[in-house]
Amino acid sequence: MSKHTASRESEVSLAELRGDCARMAPHWAVPAKSAPARVEPALIHGVTVPPASARLIDAMSEYGD
């Protein structure tokens, strides 16, 4: 049995945590989203897929059909 006692920080209620997050949210800057540049399929080469991964992906159609 552990003799460690919980600190006040571990006793914070969910409501207190949500309140803290709400007060901090205005300070967080959200970067603008930018779409990644499209790569032409002809430029993609040298991609190898391990046989185990290929079998896994191949078997997934059984679940989606």
Sequence and secondary structure as in RCSB ss.txt:
>XXXX:A:sequence
MSKHTASRESEVSLAELRGDCARMAPHWAVPAKSAPARVEPALIHGVTVPPASARLIDAMSEYGD
>XXXX:A:secstr
       GGGG  HHHHHHHHHHHGGG             GGG       HHHHHHHHHTHHHH 
